């Protein structure tokens, strides 16, 4: 399996963890923005609310071999 994620690509793939709705993820994001949280802090929270971020996508693909090509802007 090959995956290409360019800058901002993962932000467009919404996959909440079980038990968290899309609306709840949106509200958490609004709350984080209003709180003045840094982007690193926001990404840490987002990772925990996502079914694919933080290596979870690769785990879901197992046992397939995954080649990820990352392009940063």
Secondary structure, 3 states (H helix, E strand, C coil): CEEEEECCCHHHCCCECCCCCHHHHHHHHHHHHHHCCCHHHHHHHHHHCECCCCCHHHHHHCCCCCEEEEECC
